[in-house]
Amino acid sequence: MSNTEKEIYVTENEFQIDSSKINLTKTSKGSKCLQFTAAIAANLCVMAAGSLMAWSSPVLLMLQNETVSEENPLGRPITTEETSWIGSILLLGSIAGNLFTGYLSDRLGRRTTLLCSIIPSAVSWVLIFTGKSIEFLYAARFIGGLAAAIPFGVIPVYCGEIAETSIRGILGSFFQLFITLGLLWAYSIGPFISYTNYCIACAVLPIAFFISFYPMPESPYYLAAKSRKEDVIKVLIRLRGKKRAEVETEANEIEVSVQEAYSKQATILDLFKVKANLKALIATCALIFFQQMSGITVVLLYSELIFSSAGEFGLSSSVQTIIVGLVQFLGSCVNPLAVDRLGRKILLIISSSGAGLSLGILGLFFYLKDAAGTQVSHVGWLPVFSLVTYMATYGIGLGPLPWTIMGEMFSQEVKSKASTIVVFTNAFLAFIVSKYFIGFAVTYGQYTAFWFSGIICILCILFTVFYLPETKGRSLQEIQNNLNGKNNL
């Protein structure tokens, strides 16, 4: 071979190597499109649950009206006790549903379990359509709670398992975003259309979820737990937008992680005996406690009643409720943009500070109005201002982050068991708050209830600063290592 031929040969090979590098770089980037699409489709289920929760807000005022209209299916005004049960019995159903959600998630898979939520959801709306007695409404709300329990227990786990580390926080924050979207949907249309059309508009949401989520993939972690290695690879190829060779390493890591997890044959007691599990359980349950005791369920279920008792200042209670729902939604939009930049802890501190201050001001308004007998007409705007501020700050941290962190902190072998406990805690606390708020407010004054919630927000700040670990930018395995004390978060 001549020198000229050698130069041509080397040049051609260098060109081929450089071309392959360029091509490899392009394919290595992959695509996150399906991960976002699957998370959005899954969270339509929680949007449906949000509208089911908020359904009572505009309806309760109508059902309480002494002048019974044709739109009232009961044909009579409801009592205070019946009001509290319509608002809270959904949470009892959620408690009951939570008892089997974790089992179904492990047995049937995350995807199939979510799709099954349409069954109790459909039954609930049929009962609401056809019910002509208070017992029918109770049954409908209870069964609706069964449906709502499923996305609360499964979606944080599903999104955490399909996501790459770089976008796990963003996908996890969709949960709160879609809850608020469901609430806003119900608040915005409920007061302005007929009872029947309102129910139809809310019932459309679970159908939209089922249609959009049906083509989405199963969690690769669940497939690995069922020893379906080839399916794990196929799902990762779809989720990552990469070639087979580029996802095999991740597939192997998932398989090893799941095998190690399930080889331990963990029981629910391991949540309390293993250091990492116990620390994660304390952190997530504490965050759920702070979330619920901050009064969010009261605001969601009884916002129109709160504004009605505060008196109007030019805007109806329905319009004020819509404003609060819109601000909560906009606040929740901030979290996906900031959660993987600023981290979980700083957002929780900002959120708790704003929520606590807002509740303190709201409590002061009702103290001046109800206890001190002060004329408050000149500050009639204060309740809506306080709740708008509360919702805006709640939406960036206290709302979404407990669910994001729940999807991150537990090891694979106890994840479903842990989510069962966390969601049970959430539903139980929400029921207690929603059922007894009206009686507590009547006995001790609304201002006492709001001040109590404000103090809870202050405690959340202290807990976040001194106990809660930061999970921003860490893989699920790195989080476990840190919880076990191998590294400091």
VEXNU-607908 format. One line per 3 residues: number of its first residue (from 0); their letters; for each residue z, y negated, x of C-alpha. Coordinates in steps of 0.25 Angstrom, whole numbers, plus 5000, padded with zeros to 4 digits. Example, Ala and Ser with C-alpha at 12.3 -4.5 7.8 and 13.67 -1.06 7.14 Angstrom:
2
0	AS	5031/5018/5049  5029/5004/5055
***
This chain:
489
0	MSN	5000/5000/5000  4996/4986/5006  5005/4975/5007
3	TEK	4998/4968/4996  4999/4980/4987  5014/4981/4990
6	EIY	5016/4966/4986  5009/4968/4973  5017/4981/4970
9	VTE	5031/4973/4973  5026/4961/4965  5023/4970/4953
12	NEF	5036/4978/4954  5044/4965/4955  5037/4959/4943
15	QID	5040/4972/4935  5055/4971/4939  5056/4957/4935
18	SSK	5049/4960/4922  5059/4971/4919  5070/4962/4922
21	INL	5065/4951/4913  5063/4961/4902  5076/4967/4904
24	TKT	5083/4954/4903  5076/4951/4890  5080/4964/4883
27	SKG	5094/4964/4889  5097/4951/4880  5095/4959/4868
30	SKC	5097/4953/4854  5110/4950/4846  5102/4948/4833
33	LQF	5106/4961/4826  5121/4959/4830  5121/4946/4823
36	TAA	5113/4951/4811  5122/4963/4810  5135/4955/4810
39	IAA	5129/4945/4800  5125/4956/4791  5138/4963/4792
42	NLC	5146/4950/4789  5139/4948/4776  5148/4958/4772
45	VMA	5160/4949/4775  5153/4938/4768  5153/4946/4756
48	AGS	5168/4948/4757  5170/4933/4759  5163/4930/4746
51	LMA	5171/4941/4739  5184/4935/4745  5180/4920/4741
54	WSS	5175/4925/4727  5189/4922/4721  5190/4908/4726
57	PVL	5180/4901/4716  5183/4912/4705  5198/4911/4705
60	LML	5197/4896/4700  5188/4900/4689  5196/4912/4685
63	QNE	5209/4904/4684  5202/4893/4675  5210/4892/4662
66	TVS	5196/4889/4655  5190/4902/4656  5175/4902/4658
69	EEN	5164/4912/4655  5164/4914/4670  5178/4920/4671
72	PLG	5176/4935/4669  5191/4937/4666  5190/4928/4653
75	RPI	5204/4921/4657  5210/4913/4668  5217/4922/4679
78	TTE	5232/4920/4683  5237/4916/4697  5241/4930/4700
81	ETS	5227/4935/4696  5221/4924/4705  5229/4929/4717
84	WIG	5224/4943/4715  5210/4940/4713  5210/4933/4726
87	SIL	5219/4943/4734  5215/4957/4729  5203/4957/4737
90	LLG	5212/4957/4749  5219/4970/4744  5205/4976/4743
93	SIA	5202/4972/4757  5215/4979/4761  5212/4992/4754
96	GNL	5197/4991/4760  5203/4989/4774  5209/5003/4773
99	FTG	5196/5010/4774  5187/5000/4781  5190/5004/4795
102	YLS	5189/5019/4792  5175/5017/4785  5171/5008/4797
105	DRL	5174/5020/4807  5168/5031/4798  5156/5024/4792
108	GRR	5153/5014/4802  5154/4998/4802  5140/4996/4796
111	TTL	5142/5007/4784  5156/5002/4781  5151/4988/4779
114	LCS	5140/4992/4771  5149/5000/4762  5157/4987/4758
117	IIP	5146/4984/4748  5152/4995/4739  5165/4988/4736
120	SAV	5159/4975/4737  5149/4978/4726  5160/4984/4717
123	SWV	5168/4972/4718  5157/4963/4714  5154/4972/4702
126	LIF	5168/4971/4697  5168/4956/4699  5155/4955/4691
129	TGK	5160/4964/4679  5175/4962/4679  5181/4955/4667
132	SIE	5196/4957/4670  5205/4953/4682  5206/4968/4685
135	FLY	5191/4968/4688  5192/4956/4697  5204/4963/4705
138	AAR	5196/4976/4707  5184/4968/4711  5192/4960/4721
141	FIG	5199/4972/4727  5186/4980/4729  5180/4968/4735
144	GLA	5191/4968/4745  5187/4982/4749  5173/4977/4752
147	AAI	5179/4965/4760  5188/4974/4769  5175/4981/4775
150	PFG	5169/4969/4782  5182/4964/4786  5185/4977/4793
153	VIP	5171/4981/4798  5163/4968/4801  5172/4963/4813
156	VYC	5171/4977/4819  5156/4979/4817  5152/4965/4823
159	GEI	5161/4968/4835  5154/4981/4837  5140/4977/4836
162	AET	5141/4964/4844  5139/4961/4859  5151/4954/4866
165	SIR	5144/4941/4866  5143/4939/4851  5154/4948/4846
168	GIL	5162/4936/4843  5151/4929/4835  5148/4942/4827
171	GSF	5163/4943/4824  5164/4929/4819  5153/4932/4809
174	FQL	5164/4938/4800  5172/4926/4797  5159/4918/4796
177	FIT	5153/4927/4785  5167/4928/4777  5166/4913/4776
180	LGL	5152/4913/4772  5156/4923/4761  5167/4914/4756
183	LWA	5158/4902/4756  5148/4909/4748  5158/4912/4737
186	YSI	5164/4898/4738  5151/4891/4737  5145/4898/4725
189	GPF	5157/4903/4717  5161/4890/4710  5147/4886/4706
192	ISY	5141/4899/4700  5145/4908/4689  5155/4919/4691
195	TNY	5144/4930/4690  5135/4923/4699  5146/4920/4709
198	CIA	5149/4935/4710  5134/4939/4712  5133/4929/4723
201	CAV	5145/4935/4730  5140/4950/4727  5127/4947/4734
204	LPI	5134/4946/4748  5138/4961/4750  5124/4965/4746
207	AFF	5118/4955/4756  5127/4961/4766  5123/4976/4763
210	ISF	5108/4973/4764  5109/4965/4777  5119/4974/4784
213	YPM	5113/4987/4781  5102/4987/4792  5113/4983/4803
216	PES	5118/4993/4813  5131/5000/4814  5141/4997/4825
219	PYY	5138/5004/4838  5153/5006/4840  5153/5014/4827
222	LAA	5141/5022/4831  5147/5025/4845  5159/5030/4838
225	KSR	5151/5040/4830  5144/5045/4843  5131/5039/4839
228	KED	5126/5034/4853  5112/5033/4849  5115/5025/4837
231	VIK	5124/5016/4846  5112/5013/4855  5102/5010/4843
234	VLI	5112/5001/4837  5115/4993/4850  5100/4992/4852
237	RLR	5099/4985/4839  5111/4977/4840  5108/4972/4855
240	GKK	5093/4971/4854  5092/4979/4867  5085/4991/4872
243	RAE	5092/5005/4872  5095/5004/4887  5101/4991/4886
246	VET	5112/4995/4875  5115/5009/4881  5126/5004/4890
249	EAN	5133/4997/4878  5131/5009/4869  5138/5017/4880
252	EIE	5149/5007/4881  5151/5008/4866  5151/5023/4866
255	VSV	5161/5024/4877  5170/5013/4870  5169/5020/4857
258	QEA	5172/5034/4863  5184/5029/4870  5189/5022/4858
261	YSK	5187/5034/4848  5192/5044/4859  5206/5038/4858
264	QAT	5206/5042/4843  5214/5029/4840  5223/5028/4828
267	ILD	5228/5016/4821  5241/5017/4829  5232/5014/4841
270	LFK	5231/5000/4836  5246/4998/4839  5248/5008/4851
273	VKA	5236/5002/4860  5239/4989/4866  5225/4983/4864
276	NLK	5224/4988/4850  5238/4982/4846  5234/4969/4853
279	ALI	5221/4968/4845  5228/4972/4832  5238/4961/4833
282	ATC	5228/4951/4837  5219/4954/4826  5229/4956/4815
285	ALI	5236/4943/4819  5223/4935/4818  5221/4941/4804
288	FFQ	5235/4937/4800  5233/4923/4805  5219/4922/4798
291	QMS	5225/4927/4785  5238/4919/4785  5230/4906/4789
294	GIT	5227/4906/4774  5212/4910/4774  5212/4920/4762
297	VVL	5219/4909/4754  5209/4899/4757  5197/4909/4754
300	LYS	5202/4914/4741  5209/4902/4735  5202/4890/4741
303	ELI	5198/4885/4727  5212/4886/4722  5218/4879/4734
306	FSS	5208/4867/4732  5211/4867/4717  5226/4866/4719
309	AGE	5224/4855/4730  5216/4846/4720  5202/4841/4721
312	FGL	5197/4829/4729  5183/4828/4724  5179/4842/4727
315	SSS	5181/4854/4719  5189/4866/4724  5176/4874/4724
318	VQT	5169/4864/4733  5181/4863/4742  5181/4878/4743
321	IIV	5166/4878/4747  5169/4868/4758  5180/4876/4764
324	GLV	5171/4889/4763  5160/4881/4770  5169/4876/4781
327	QFL	5175/4890/4784  5160/4895/4785  5156/4884/4795
330	GSC	5169/4886/4803  5166/4901/4804  5152/4898/4809
333	VNP	5159/4891/4821  5166/4904/4825  5153/4912/4829
336	LAV	5149/4900/4838  5162/4899/4845  5169/4913/4845
339	DRL	5162/4918/4858  5162/4904/4865  5176/4900/4863
342	GRK	5183/4913/4860  5192/4918/4849  5205/4912/4853
345	ILL	5201/4897/4854  5194/4898/4840  5207/4905/4834
348	IIS	5215/4894/4840  5206/4883/4834  5205/4890/4821
351	SSG	5220/4892/4819  5223/4878/4823  5213/4872/4813
354	AGL	5217/4881/4802  5232/4879/4804  5230/4864/4804
357	SLG	5222/4864/4791  5232/4873/4784  5243/4863/4788
360	ILG	5236/4852/4782  5232/4859/4769  5247/4863/4767
363	LFF	5251/4849/4769  5242/4845/4758  5248/4855/4748
366	YLK	5262/4851/4753  5259/4836/4750  5253/4840/4736
369	DAA	5262/4851/4731  5275/4849/4738  5276/4834/4741
372	GTQ	5269/4830/4729  5261/4820/4737  5248/4814/4731
375	VSH	5237/4821/4739  5225/4816/4732  5221/4807/4744
378	VGW	5220/4819/4753  5214/4829/4743  5203/4832/4753
381	LPV	5214/4838/4762  5214/4853/4757  5199/4854/4758
384	FSL	5199/4848/4772  5211/4857/4776  5204/4870/4771
387	VTY	5190/4865/4777  5197/4864/4791  5205/4877/4789
390	MAT	5192/4884/4786  5184/4878/4797  5194/4882/4808
393	YGI	5198/4895/4801  5183/4899/4802  5182/4897/4817
396	GLG	5193/4907/4821  5204/4912/4811  5193/4917/4802
399	PLP	5183/4925/4811  5191/4928/4824  5201/4938/4819
402	WTI	5189/4947/4814  5181/4944/4827  5193/4948/4835
405	MGE	5196/4961/4827  5182/4966/4830  5184/4964/4845
408	MFS	5198/4968/4849  5200/4982/4844  5196/4994/4852
411	QEV	5185/5003/4845  5195/5015/4842  5204/5006/4833
414	KSK	5194/4995/4829  5193/5000/4814  5208/5003/4813
417	AST	5211/4989/4818  5201/4983/4809  5208/4990/4797
420	IVV	5221/4984/4801  5216/4970/4803  5208/4969/4791
423	FTN	5219/4975/4783  5228/4964/4789  5218/4954/4785
426	AFL	5217/4959/4770  5232/4961/4768  5235/4947/4773
429	AFI	5224/4941/4765  5229/4948/4753  5243/4943/4755
432	VSK	5239/4928/4757  5229/4928/4746  5238/4935/4736
435	YFI	5251/4927/4738  5245/4913/4742  5245/4908/4728
438	GFA	5259/4913/4725  5264/4907/4739  5257/4894/4736
441	VTY	5263/4893/4722  5277/4896/4728  5277/4889/4741
444	GQY	5266/4879/4740  5252/4880/4746  5256/4871/4757
447	TAF	5266/4882/4762  5255/4892/4762  5245/4883/4770
450	WFS	5256/4879/4780  5260/4894/4782  5245/4897/4785
453	GII	5244/4885/4795  5256/4891/4803  5249/4904/4804
456	CIL	5237/4897/4810  5246/4891/4821  5252/4905/4824
459	CIL	5237/4910/4825  5235/4900/4836  5247/4905/4844
462	FTV	5243/4919/4842  5229/4916/4847  5234/4909/4859
465	FYL	5245/4918/4864  5240/4932/4859  5226/4934/4855
468	PET	5216/4938/4866  5202/4932/4868  5190/4942/4865
471	KGR	5179/4932/4868  5168/4938/4877  5174/4951/4879
474	SLQ	5169/4965/4875  5176/4974/4866  5181/4983/4878
477	EIQ	5185/4970/4886  5194/4966/4874  5200/4980/4874
480	NNL	5203/4979/4888  5210/4966/4887  5218/4970/4875
483	NGK	5223/4982/4884  5228/4972/4894  5217/4975/4905
486	NNL	5212/4961/4905  5217/4948/4899  5209/4941/4888
***
